[in-house]
Amino acid sequence: QVQLVESGGGLVQAGGSLRLSCAASGSIFSINAMGWYRQAPGKQRELVADITSGGSSIYADSVKGRFTISRDNAKNTAYLQMNSLKPEDTAVYYCNANVPYGSSWYRDYWGQGTQVTVSS
């Protein structure tokens, strides 16, 4: 069993910064990829950023150049540094971890979400 705990959300003025953290714990041997997703009211959950165990990352076009995803494999923790925040970044942010249990068996785990609100 794996649990993900997110922290770092809050209220910030447009142009400000926040750093989200996601700590994975439990029966973990390794994590393939970790990602951050967000869901705004009335919209579908979307990928914000994703990072592999080797450090390769991808970003949604809307956050490129402003957000940076990173991870500490020793701590099974992922981070999302969010700079130059805009009101449209307001959403609940969720952490995801893809955990393998064999060569072809894996499971996705999700955090409970943390609210990020960016005011004008």
Secondary structure, DSSP 8 states (H G I E B T S, - for coil): -EEEEEE--EEEETT--EEEEEEEEES-S--SEEEEEEE-TTS--EEEEEEETTS-EEE-TTTTTTEEEEEETTTTEEEEEE-S--GGG-EEEEEEEEEESSSS-EEEEE---EEEEEE-
